[in-house]
Amino acid sequence: MTASEFARLVGVTPTAVWNWEKNSITPRRPALEQIAKVLGVSVPFLLTGEEESKGTNEVRPVRSVAAILEDAKAKLAEATGFPPDRIKLNVQFITE
């Protein structure tokens, strides 16, 4: 799968994906939901690296951020055909 195909699956333009990567632009909620779906994870997991425990509102840590990013790179590599070492991820933690 190419980067353009990934953008199509998410429902955005390849330029949007490029901006997320290169300009540290945070995707809007509908795009986040599609990214989560394509990668097989939840939106909270994408945003925080944590999953909500089923049946409660408790949030529990899943793994280290580094491990999460490595898994995301591996999934993106599989989806796009790019080698993992050629994929760069930018993450922003925004506290408001």
N, C-alpha and C positions, 0 to 999 in steps of 0.2 A: 504494500500500500504506500502511496506517495503522500507527501505532506499536503498536497492539494486534495487528495481523497480524504485525509483526516479532517481537513477543514470542511469538506462537504458533509462528512458524517456529523460533525459538530453543528453544522448549519451556519457557518461563517465563511468569510473570504480568506484565501491564503494570506492576504495582507494582515488581517486581524490576528491570525496565529503568529505571524512574524512580529507584530507589535507586542504581543504578550511576551514573546521570547526576548526580543532585542530592546524594547523600550520599557520593560517592566510594567506594562499596562495590565491591570487586573480585569479579567473577563467579567461581563455582566452576568447576573444570576441565570438567565436562560442558557447562556453559553456554558456556565459552570455545570449546570445540570446535565447538559449534553456531553461535556467532557467526562464527567463522572460516569455517565452511562457507557460511553465508548471505552473507558479504562476499567470499568467494572468495579468502581468504588463509589462511596457516597460523597455528597457535597461537603458535609462536615469533615470528612476525612481529607478531602482536597484542601480545605481551608485551614485545618488545624493539625492534621495528622492523628486525630482521635475519632473514635466511633462512639456513638451513644450505645449504652447497654440496652439490650432488648427488654422491654417491659418496665423500664424506669427512665427517669430523666438524667440519671447519673452518666457522666462522661468519663471514660477511662482511657489512659494512654495506650496506644497500640505498640509503637516501636519508636526508635529514634528518628529524627527528621532526616538524617543522612540515609538511613535504611529505606525510608519512604521514598526519598528522591531517587535513590538507585533503582528501586522497583518501578517507579514511574518512568525513568529513562529506559529501562528494559522493555516495558510495555509499549512505550512510544517507538522504540527501535523496531519492535516486532510489527507494530501497526504501519510504520512508514517505510521500513526497509533501510533506514539509516543505521549505521553502527552506533552503539551506545556512547562510544567516546566522541562521536560527532554531534551529540545532542547536548545542548546547554539549557538548563532550567533556571529561571529566576523566581525567587519566592520573596514576597513581602509580608511582613507581619504588621498589621495595622491595629493599634489599640486606640479606641476612641471612647 
